[in-house]
């Protein structure tokens, strides 16, 4: 599953309002600024602070590749 580009361009991190990046491997939307990952279940992003998980520095580095 993937997030359509036009949808990705209008979604923002609910915490900092920053850009989100799609992580296909884990089906998550990632905010690099807040170091948070939001799950996407059946194509629906769960953009809630309670649903987010914190990312490690290693996970962020992996996304840059």
Secondary structure, 3 states (H helix, E strand, C coil): CCCCHHHHCCCECCCCCCECEEECCCCEEEECCCCEEEEEECCEECCCHHHCEECCHHHHHHHHC
